[in-house]
């Protein structure tokens, strides 16, 4: 038994020694692999940093080339309302640039869409790289503009931009007349209904609607005013857009004896007046046809 125990002890000792050698070799291998991985990661990070630097350098050169060879130096654009009447709206177009070279002249080229008309306006320097130009715009037309830089016979142009209509177009109002029979109270009462459709508010308060109404005349004498905003609260009125209706009672009246005018007043003082009972207007022609049909059937 003692001999067997000795043999077992020797075997255990040999196994411990072999395991120790194996663990030592594995540890060395692990260290070598860790070193290789760490070295590769460090090299990869270094290469990525170099690549990022190269990309940023290339982008900077592209941007510099773009600025030097195009007019896309516009940093900001702002429009200010200077004045207006029924024919035109005058805006101050204020522009800021990333740079303007010495002795470089800057122009704004205004293009009326759908035509061959171009207007070249030299910008006035305010300070630094801030410039301004006066634009005279017709509300019913559309415009685009671009900025042109000129120096030593060389011309560089920016891309073309659209002048948004809500800067220079008064808030749109349209009235549609319609002949209807009102039978809500059990009686058939003929009415002339006027529906007002309003667009969204203009950008400048002066071009927003203040009041809108239909004025009725009989033999050149004003007999009635129908306000679209009579019962509308001020808080709602300031933000109002959409549809609204008023009506004129025709019971016992002859529609052909009256004149109907649509009046809209804007907050800046502009007043527009439009006669609605124009027989050349197909909408009014339909009103008269329905009215005549009503008379014949009653």
C-alpha positions in Angstrom: 0.0 0.0 0.0 2.8 2.3 0.8 4.4 1.7 -2.6 1.1 2.4 -4.3 0.6 5.7 -2.4 4.1 6.8 -3.4 3.3 6.1 -7.1 0.0 8.1 -6.8 1.9 11.0 -5.1 4.4 11.0 -7.9 1.7 11.0 -10.6 -0.1 13.9 -8.9 3.1 15.9 -8.7 3.8 15.3 -12.3 0.3 16.4 -13.2 0.7 19.6 -11.2 4.0 20.4 -12.9 2.5 19.7 -16.3 -0.5 21.9 -15.6 1.8 24.7 -14.3 3.8 24.5 -17.5 0.6 24.6 -19.6 -0.8 27.5 -17.7 2.5 29.4 -18.1 2.6 28.9 -21.8 -1.1 29.9 -22.2 -0.4 33.0 -20.2 2.5 33.9 -22.4 0.4 33.3 -25.5 -2.5 35.4 -24.1 0.0 38.2 -23.3 1.3 38.0 -26.9 -2.1 38.0 -28.4 -3.2 41.0 -26.1 -0.1 42.8 -27.2 -0.8 42.1 -30.9 -4.5 43.2 -30.5 -3.6 46.3 -28.6 -0.9 47.2 -31.2 -3.4 46.6 -34.0 -6.1 48.7 -32.3 -3.6 51.5 -31.7 -2.5 51.4 -35.3 -6.1 51.3 -36.5 -7.0 54.3 -34.3 -4.0 56.2 -35.7 -5.0 55.4 -39.3 -8.6 56.5 -38.6 -7.4 59.8 -37.1 -5.2 60.3 -40.2 -8.2 59.5 -42.5 -10.5 61.9 -40.5 -7.9 64.6 -40.8 -7.6 64.0 -44.6 -11.4 64.1 -45.0 -11.7 67.3 -43.0 -8.9 68.8 -45.0 -10.5 67.8 -48.3 -13.9 69.2 -47.2 -12.3 72.4 -46.2 -10.6 72.7 -49.6 -13.9 71.9 -51.3 -15.8 74.5 -49.3 -13.0 77.1 -50.0 -13.1 76.2 -53.7 -16.9 76.5 -53.7 -16.8 79.9 -52.1 -14.1 81.1 -54.4 -15.8 79.8 -57.5 -19.5 80.4 -56.8 -21.6 83.1 -55.2 -23.0 80.9 -52.5 -21.7 83.1 -49.7 -25.1 84.2 -48.5 -25.3 83.7 -44.7 -28.7 85.2 -44.1 -31.6 87.0 -45.8 -34.2 89.3 -44.3 -37.1 91.2 -45.8 -38.5 94.5 -44.4 -41.7 96.2 -45.6 -41.0 99.7 -46.8 -44.3 100.7 -48.5 -47.2 99.4 -50.6 -50.2 100.4 -52.6 -52.7 98.5 -54.8 -50.2 98.2 -57.6 -46.9 97.2 -55.9 -45.2 96.4 -52.6 -41.7 97.7 -51.8 -39.4 95.5 -49.8 -35.9 96.0 -48.3 -34.0 92.9 -49.0 -31.1 92.7 -46.5 -28.4 90.1 -47.0 -25.3 89.1 -45.1 -22.4 87.3 -46.7 -19.5 85.1 -45.4 -17.2 87.5 -47.1 -17.0 90.3 -49.8 -13.6 90.8 -51.4 -12.0 94.2 -51.7 -13.1 96.2 -54.7 -15.8 93.6 -55.4 -19.2 94.9 -56.5 -22.3 93.0 -55.4 -25.6 93.0 -57.3 -29.0 91.4 -56.9 -30.6 90.2 -60.2 -34.4 90.1 -59.9 -36.3 87.8 -62.3 -40.0 88.0 -62.9 -41.1 84.4 -63.4 -42.7 83.6 -66.8 -41.1 86.5 -68.5 -37.7 87.5 -69.9 -37.6 90.5 -67.6 -34.5 90.8 -65.4 -33.6 93.7 -63.2 -30.0 94.2 -62.0 -29.8 96.1 -58.7 -26.6 97.1 -57.1 -26.5 96.3 -53.4 -25.9 99.1 -50.9 -23.4 98.3 -48.1 -24.7 98.8 -44.6 -21.7 97.7 -42.6 -19.2 94.9 -42.8 -20.6 92.2 -45.0 -24.2 93.4 -44.6 -25.9 94.8 -47.7 -29.4 95.9 -48.7 -31.4 96.4 -51.9 -34.9 97.8 -52.6 -37.3 95.5 -54.5 -40.5 96.7 -56.1 -42.9 93.8 -56.5 -46.3 93.4 -58.1 -48.5 91.3 -55.8 -50.0 89.2 -58.6 -46.6 88.1 -60.0 -43.9 85.7 -58.8 -40.2 86.4 -58.5 -36.8 84.8 -58.2 -33.4 86.4 -57.4 -29.7 85.6 -57.3 -26.7 87.5 -56.1 -23.8 88.4 -58.4 -20.3 89.3 -57.4 -18.2 91.2 -60.0 -14.5 92.1 -59.8 -11.8 92.7 -62.5 -14.1 91.5 -65.3 -14.9 88.2 -63.4 -18.5 87.5 -62.5 -19.6 84.9 -59.9 -23.3 84.1 -59.4 -25.1 82.4 -56.5 -27.9 79.9 -57.0 -31.4 81.3 -57.7 -33.8 81.9 -54.8 -37.6 82.4 -54.8 -39.1 85.5 -53.2 -41.9 84.0 -51.1 -45.3 85.4 -51.9 -46.4 86.0 -48.3 -43.7 88.7 -48.0 -45.3 90.9 -50.7 -48.8 89.6 -51.4 -51.7 91.1 -49.3 -53.8 88.5 -47.5 -56.0 86.9 -50.2 -59.7 87.5 -49.9 -62.3 86.1 -52.3 -66.1 86.6 -52.2 -68.5 84.3 -54.1 -72.2 85.2 -54.4 -74.8 82.5 -54.6 -78.6 82.6 -54.9 -80.3 80.3 -52.3 -83.7 79.5 -50.9 -83.7 79.6 -47.1 -86.4 77.3 -45.7 -85.1 76.8 -42.2 -88.2 78.5 -40.7 -90.7 76.6 -42.8 -91.0 79.4 -45.3 -89.1 79.6 -48.5 -87.2 82.9 -48.4 -84.9 83.9 -51.3 -81.5 85.1 -50.2 -78.3 86.3 -51.8 -75.5 84.6 -49.8 -71.9 85.9 -50.0 -69.1 83.5 -49.0 -65.8 84.9 -48.0 -62.7 82.7 -48.4 -59.5 84.0 -46.8 -56.0 82.8 -47.2 -53.5 82.5 -44.4 -52.2 85.7 -43.0 -49.5 87.7 -44.8 -46.1 87.9 -43.2 -46.3 91.7 -42.5 -49.2 92.9 -40.3 -49.8 95.8 -42.6 -50.8 93.4 -45.4 -53.3 91.4 -43.1 -57.0 92.0 -43.4 -58.6 94.4 -40.9 -62.2 94.4 -42.1 -64.2 92.9 -44.9 -67.8 93.6 -45.9 -70.4 93.7 -48.6 -72.0 97.1 -49.2 -75.4 97.2 -50.9 -76.6 100.2 -53.0 -80.0 101.0 -54.5 -80.0 103.8 -57.0 -76.5 104.9 -55.8 -77.7 105.1 -52.2 -76.2 102.8 -49.6 -78.9 100.7 -48.0 -77.0 98.0 -46.1 -73.6 96.9 -44.9 -72.9 93.2 -44.3 -69.8 92.7 -42.2 -68.0 89.4 -42.2 -66.4 90.1 -38.9 -69.3 91.7 -37.0 -69.7 89.0 -34.3 -66.1 87.9 -34.4 -64.0 88.5 -31.2 -60.8 90.5 -31.6 -58.6 87.6 -30.2 -60.0 85.3 -32.9 -60.1 87.9 -35.5 -56.4 88.6 -35.4 -55.7 85.0 -36.4 -58.7 84.4 -38.6 -58.6 82.7 -41.9 -60.9 80.3 -43.7 -64.6 80.8 -44.8 -67.4 83.0 -43.5 -70.8 84.0 -44.9 -73.3 86.8 -44.8 -76.7 87.0 -46.5 -79.0 89.6 -48.0 -82.7 89.0 -47.8 -84.4 89.2 -51.3 -88.0 88.6 -50.1 -90.1 91.1 -52.0 -87.1 92.7 -53.6 -85.8 92.8 -57.2 -82.1 91.8 -57.2 -81.6 93.7 -60.5 -82.2 97.0 -58.8 -79.2 96.7 -56.5 -75.4 97.0 -56.8 -73.2 94.9 -54.6 -69.6 95.9 -53.7 -67.0 93.9 -51.8 -64.8 96.1 -49.6 -61.7 94.9 -47.8 -59.5 97.1 -45.7 -56.0 96.0 -44.6 -54.3 96.9 -41.4 -51.8 99.2 -43.2 -54.7 101.3 -44.6 -55.0 99.8 -48.1 -58.6 99.5 -49.3 -59.8 97.3 -52.2 -63.2 97.7 -53.7 -64.8 95.3 -56.2 -68.2 95.3 -57.9 -69.7 91.8 -57.8 -72.8 92.2 -59.9 -71.0 92.4 -63.2 -73.0 90.6 -65.8 -69.8 89.6 -67.6 -68.8 87.6 -64.6 -70.0 84.0 -65.1 -70.6 83.6 -61.3 -73.0 86.5 -61.2 -74.6 85.3 -64.5 -75.3 82.0 -62.6 -76.9 84.0 -59.8 -79.2 85.9 -62.2 -80.2 82.7 -64.0 -81.2 81.1 -60.7 -83.0 84.2 -59.6 -85.0 84.3 -62.9 -85.8 80.6 -62.5 -87.1 81.3 -59.0 -89.4 84.1 -60.2 -90.8 81.9 -62.9 -91.5 79.1 -60.6 -93.3 81.3 -58.1 
